[in-house]
Amino acid sequence: MLDVTAEAAVIEARGLNLTFHTNDGPVHALKDVDLTIRKGEFVSFIGPSGCGKTTLLRAIADLEHPTGGSLTVNGMSPEAARKARAYGYVFQAAGLYPWRTIEGNVRLPLQIMGYSRAEQAERARKVLELVELSGFERKFPWQLSGGMQQRASIARALAFDADILLMDEPFGALDEIVRDRLNEELLKLWARTGKTIGFVTHSIPEAVYLSTKIVVMSPRPGRITDVIDSTLPAGRPLEIRDSPEFIAIAHRVREGLRAGYDDN
């Protein structure tokens, strides 16, 4: 496993609370969340629907705003980190523009940021090669499978080379065979790039297979019931899911999820 214990905190939450105010009254999405994510970690957030895991990811990305406690990204506020382009964000749906080619979609954030055309082309080439989409630059999204579209979405998030990659259940809508392949590819990509990754999922096997750290969250109000440091090796074939070590970690995740319900 990658040794990140000596690395500085990239994302840090202390006593984090987030309450949405609605016409039906307040909705307490996050409560007293304490969390440290260090450089190079692959951290999965898992919990039942509505537990606040996506809200936490969106707060890190400055898409939601905490109502209490503190949250820093690279030692600065989420807003400052967003303006510094500290992270790329991959949503549940690929969100590609159908009238732009795959290369055009990947180049879009670079165009907005003012990169030269030559730099746009070179960065797009590199990240499309990284996600194994070389040769599909001139294709349109509708000409690609769902898995390939998600890879293009990941390439777009990587294009400006942010150190942090935030992923909100990017493979949830895909069938199990495609999902397994993309899990393998994502681990290889993480190993090659050394990014710090925050990954939301509903799948226990996916969380255990991908992560160096698994954050288990309770039903609303979202609290952290367990943080599990993985002991699995960095190089992980899919077959590792049948190993006693993998099964033991998955059991602890399941127990953490059950404890979250019992405490509510």
N, C-alpha and C positions, 0 to 999 in steps of 0.2 A: 504494500500500500504506500502511496505517496506520503512522505513525511512533511506535514505542513505545520507541525506544532510550534516551530520557531518563527513562522511567518507572522507579519503584522495583520491586524484585523482589517479586512476590506469592508465588511458590512457589520455594523454593531447596533443592536437595539437594547434599550434598557427601560424597563417599565412601560413599554409601548402600549398605548391604548388608541383605539379608533372607534368612534361612535358615529353612525349615520343618523341624521335627524330627518324623519319622514312624517307624513301627515298622520300616520298611525302611531306615532311616538318614536322614541329613540331605539335604534338597533345597535347593539353592542357587538361589533364585528371582531375586535381584538381586545384582549384584556391582559395587562401585565406581562407582556412578551419580553423575555430576555434571551438574546441570541448573539453569538459571535460567529462570523464566517471568515475564514482566513484565506489568504491568497492561494489559489490553485486547488481549493476544495471543490468537490462536486456534491452539492447539498440538495437533497430532495425534501419537499414538503408534502406530507401525506395526511389525510384526514377525511372525514365524511363531507358530503356536499354542504356548503354553507358554513364551513368551520373557519373561514377567514384566510385560507392559505393563498388564494389568488389575491385577496385584499392586501396581505402582507407583501407579496411580490410587487403589486402595483404601488404600494407605499414606498418600497425601495426605489422604484422607477419614477417617483414623483407624480404618479397618476392618481393617487389618493393621498390625503393629508391627515396625519395622526392628530388626535385631539388631546394626547397626553404622552408623557415620557419623552425619550430621545431616540433618534435614528440618524446614523451617519453612514455615508458611503465614501470610501477612500478618505475618511477623516473630515468630510464636509457634509453639508446638508444635502438631502436628495435633490433639491432644486439646483444647487450649485454643481452637483455631480452630473445632472442631466445636461446642464449648459456646457459642461466640460466634456460631454460625450463619453462618459465613463462606461456606458453599458450599451449592449444591443438587446432588443426585446423580440422574442418569438411568441406569437399569439397562438391560440388554439386552432384557428383557421389560418391557412397560409397567407390569405389577404393579398394575393398578387393581383395587379391590374391586368385584366384580360386583353387590353388593347396594346400592352407593351410586351416585347419579347422577354424571355428569361433574363438575358443580359440587361435589357432596359430596366427591368424591375430591380435587379441588383444594383444598378448604377444610380437609381433614383435618389437615395439618401446622399450619395456622393455629389450629385448635381446640386441638391439643396444646400449642401455644405460648401459649395464653391470650388470643388476640386477641378483641375484641368481635365479636358477630355482624354488626354493621354493617360493621366493618373487614374481616371475612372476606368478606362479600358484595362489597364494593368491590374488594378485591384479586383475588378470583376473576374478577370481571367484566373487570378490566383485562388479566389474563394470558390469559384465554380469547380476548379480542379480539386480543391480541398474536400468538397462534398460530392465528388465524382459525377459532376454534370458537364464535364468538358464535352463539346460536340453538340450540346443542346442550347447553345447561346441564342440561336435564331428562332427557336421554337416559342410558341405562345403557351401560356399556362394550360389552356384547355387541351393541348396536345400531349400533356404529361399526366402520368398517374398521380394519385393523391400523395403517395410517398415521395415522389420526385418533386412535387410542388412544395412539400414541407422542407425538403432539402434546399430548394431554391430560397425559401423563406429564411432558413438558417444562414445561407450564404449572404443574403441581404443584410442580416443582423451582424455578420462578421466583417462586412465590407470595409468599414472604417476602423477596424482593428481595435475595438474597445477591449479592455481587460476583463470585463464582466459580461456574461451572457445570461440573461433572464429568460426562462422558458416556461410558458403557462400551458401545461398539458398538451404539448405539440403533437403527440402521437395518439391521443385519445380516440380519435375518430377512425383510425386505421385498423385493418384486420390484423389478427395476431401474427401472421407470418411476416407481413410488411413491418409491423411494429418491432418484432424481434430483430429483423435486419437493421432497422434504423437505430435500435438500441446499440447494436454492435458498432455501427458506423459512428454513432455519437461518442462512444467511449474512445474510439481510435482518434477522432477529431480532437477530443479533450486532451488526449495524451500528446498529440502533435503540437497543440497550440498553448497548453498550460493555462487556459482561461479559468477563471473562477465562475462556476455555474450554479445558478439557483433554478431548481426544476420542480414544478408542481405536477403531481400525479395522483390518481386514485388507485393505482395498481401497486399492491405490495411487492410482487415479483420484480416489477420495473424499478421501484425505489431501491430494493436491495441489490439488484444487479448493477445499477448505474453508480451508486453513491459511495463517497467516502464518509458521508454523514447523513443520517436520516432524521428529520425533524417531524415528530408525531404530534398532531394537533387534535384538540377536543372539539365536540360540537359547540356551536355558538353559546356564549361568547368565546371566540377562538383563543385558546391557551395552549402552551406547549406542555404536553404530558410526558414526553421523553425525547432525549437527543441521543441517538445511537451512533457511535463511531464504528465504522465497518472494519472488520479484520480480514476481509477478502483480499487476495492479491490484485495488483493493478491490472495484470493481464488476465482477463476473465472470458473464457469461452462460455457460450450459452449453457453448456452442459454442467457448469458449476452450480446451476440451480437445483441439481439433484444431490448436491453434497450435504453432509450433515451440518457443516458450518453455515451454509446458506439457509438451510431450513431452520436452524436455531435463531438466526437473525430475523427471519421472516416471522417466527413465532413471537419474538420480543416485540416486533412492530404490531402484530395483531393484539398482543396483550396491552400495549400502550393505547391502541384504539379503543379496546374494551374498557380500559380504566377511565378514559375520557368520558365515555357514556355513564359509567358508574358514578363519577364525581359530579355530574350535572343533575 
